[in-house]
Structure formats: C-alpha cells, structure tokens
C-alpha cells in the first residue's frame, strides 16, 4: 500500500477504483471544512474512505475521483449526503449529567425569574444528534416548572445531519439506549413497546411536544428570531478549528440575554475574551 493511497478492498470489480488518493482526500476535507466547519486531519482519512465507499456503491460511482467531480458539479443534495455520511453522532440520555442537575438547581429558576413578566422560556440544543439531549432537557424542565403556572416554553433541537433528525423526531429508542434514565423517569416519561415494539420505548407525547427538530448548519445562516435563555452546544466544537470555535461562541453570545447560559462539552473550553461570557460552573458559561 502506497503512502498516497488507501485500498478499501482487495479484488475490487474491474473498472472500479477504490483508492482514496491525496488530492481527493484534500478536496473532500476542504469541502467539509468550507460547508460544515469540520476539520478532517490526516488521522480521519480511513474514516472518510470507509464511510464514503458506501456512498459510492449507493450511487454507482466508480471512483473517488469521479465522486469528487460529482461534488463539483452537483447541487446541494449531494453535499447534504456527504455531510450526513461524515458526521459522527454519539450521544446518550442525560450525558454529562451535571448540566441537567445545574439546570434544575439554578439555570432554569434564574430563567423563570428573569422572564416572570413574559412567561417565555427558550432553550436550544445545537448539534442534537438523535435526540437524547433535547429530550433530557425537556424531562428536566417538565420536572421543575412551577406547578399550576402556564409558561410559553419551547426547546429547539438542531443538527446538520438530516437523517438523525428524522429518527429523533419519532422519540423511539431501543431499551439498551436508556441507561442514563433513572427508573423513576422511565416510568414517568417513557412508554414501553409491546408486540412488534418489544425492546423499544417511546418518549411520551407531552415531552415530545416540547421539542421542535430542525436541520441547521452552524456555519450557515441562523433563521431563529429572538434569544435563548439556555444553549447547549456540547461535544460539537471539538470538530472545528479554533477560529471557527471562537466565531461560533460569539454568535451564541448574541442570542443569550444577560445572565443566560451556554453549556459546552466536558473536553471543551472557551478562550477568555472570545465573547462576553465567563465560566461559572463546570463547562457552563454565563453571559455577562
């Protein structure tokens, strides 16, 4: 195997070139960086090859070179398919639970006090993947809203991967994906499947109704109007270079009111001076 190519299979059909060459990898990396902000270093080359080889077979495209030509000439549909193929969706219910504990203890109470006149609360789950995060947010909110009070509360859940959004909106999960949910919460917020759905559970309709799923490329235009009291953007910025991260944090800060909070992933941090936010708790930043 040469340093300039990676062979996906041996014995490939005649006329099919299954080598990802330097120029093709660099071109695909550039397209992803420009359109999704994701940085694909050399260590990601085999991942790109493996995931896109499936796409080549689906399309009947004979080589990575031909696929790159297709990307140059095609419309946005194939760009979306490329992004879907290369984005990684790893999540779980109540992952990094300290954020949900902090939301129940002080972030949500502060938002309720700040919006006592308007009775309006908005929360954004950016990079929501298959939906476990926004549903965890919804469960936490439902457990901590004042009883008997009517609030205009909405949770926006966005992701660049249109395929996972279609699944997330159904709120249907295999039971082995529910390990982060306590028994009490399972009984309160989930419905066990029966018959053909044994081994699955569905998020209750009242929880699902709190969440709106929308496709969104964080590098593009943001159509949302109005601000958010709490923004979750966890384990998303690790895929971006530092200038892109700084720009993204600044954009988030413009949508937060004074006192609003931004939650980032356990391995992420925000550089001082990037935006008017300061660290107030473990990976939680407050707009100042």
Secondary structure as UniProt FT lines:
FT   TURN            3..4
FT   TURN            14..15
FT   HELIX           22..36
FT   HELIX           42..44
FT   HELIX           45..59
FT   HELIX           64..73
FT   HELIX           76..86
FT   TURN            93..94
FT   HELIX           98..102
FT   HELIX           103..107
FT   HELIX           108..114
FT   TURN            115..118
FT   STRAND          120..126
FT   TURN            129..131
FT   HELIX           132..144
FT   TURN            147..148
FT   STRAND          152..159
FT   HELIX           162..168
FT   TURN            169..171
FT   STRAND          172..174
FT   HELIX           175..177
FT   TURN            179..180
FT   HELIX           183..189
FT   STRAND          190..192
FT   HELIX           195..197
FT   TURN            198..199
FT   STRAND          200..203
FT   HELIX           205..208
FT   TURN            209..210
FT   STRAND          211..215
FT   TURN            218..219
FT   STRAND          228..233
FT   HELIX           237..239
FT   HELIX           242..254
FT   STRAND          256..264
FT   TURN            266..267
FT   TURN            272..273
FT   STRAND          277..281
FT   TURN            282..283
FT   STRAND          284..287
//
